[in-house]
Amino acid sequence: MNKKENVVRRLEIPLKTDIISSLQAGDMVLISGEVYTARDVAHRRLYEELLKGEKLPIDLKTAVIFYAAPAPTPPGKIIGSIGPTTSYRMDFFTPKLIENGLKGMIGKGGRSAEIVAALKKYGAVYFGAIGGIAALTACCVKKVELVAYEDLGPEAIRKLTVIDFPAVVINDAHGNDLYLSAQNKWRIQSI
C-alpha cells in the first residue's frame, strides 16, 4: 500500500498559494477555517455582479465555496444537516469566479474541462466532500453567519466556521483529475 494513501493533511483557510500548489489529486484533507455556502442562484448573482463590476459580498481571494445549503436547524444545534450538491451545476459561473481570485471549492462530482483549465491557470483547487454523511458533516460546523442573498432562504450565502471538515482533492492546481485517473487505472487493469 502506498503510504501517501494513509496521510491526511490538515488545511487552514485561507489557502496559501504554496499549500494549493503542494496539493495533489487524491490527497485526503481536513479543512478548518471559514467556508462559504453557495449554490446555483447565488453563483449566478456573484457572476452577474462581477460582470457589472460590483463589489461582491465575499472576498474571493480568501474564499473557499462549499456547494451546499443546510437543512433546517434542529433545536439546540448550530446548523442542520449539510452535504455537498452536484458541482457541475455551477460550472458555467465558476471560471469567472476563479479568474477573480477564488482559491477553493467543495462539492461532489466531476468538473468540466473549463474548470480544470481554470484551476490550473489561476492556481486553485476543487475538493470532493463525501455525500450521504450530511448529519456528520454538520458536526464539523462550529459557527454559522448569514452573509448575503437572504431571499434565497437555505441557499443564501452563509459563512461557516468549520473544524476538520473531511474532503479529498479531486482536481489540483496542476490539471490532475482524481476521477479520470481512477477511471484510466481501472481501464488499464481490465485489459
Secondary structure, DSSP 8 states (H G I E B T S, - for coil): --GGGG-EEEEESS--HHHHHH--TT-EEEEEEEEEE--HHHHHHHHHHHHHT---SS-GGG-EEE--------TT-SS------BGGGGTTTHHHHHHTT--EEEEBS---HHHHHHHHHHT-EEEE--TT-HHHHHTTEEEEEEEE-GGGGGGSEEEEEEEEEEEEEEE-TTS-BHHHHHHHHHHHHT-
